[in-house]
Amino acid sequence: MEITEVRIHLRSEERLKAFATITFDNAFVVHNMKVINGNKGLIVCMPSRKIKDGSYKDIAHPITNDFRAKLEEFILKAYDEELDKTGKATVEIPSSESE
């Protein structure tokens, strides 16, 4: 399965920086992934829904850490490119090697 398109929809909120839409094999799309400014830099959150107890549960998510890393890499790269296109300042993303 290949990621064939990443669309970034920038937001100007303090923590929520963007929504992402990912297309796989030009045949399957996942909406409402989020780029969040976390405590240690940018993170990607999977789409989720609120359940009865008030907590949130992911409705789509990677099964392996390798695919999660690949997905995050694609999304954060597209996010940075979108910032460059719009002329907004980029946010430095901490290296995962130090974690």
Secondary structure, 3 states (H helix, E strand, C coil): CCEEEEEEEECCCCCEEEEEEEEECCCEEEEEEEEEEECCEEEEECCEEECCCCCEEECCCCCCHHHHHHHHHHHHHHHHHHHHHHCCCCCCCCCHHHC
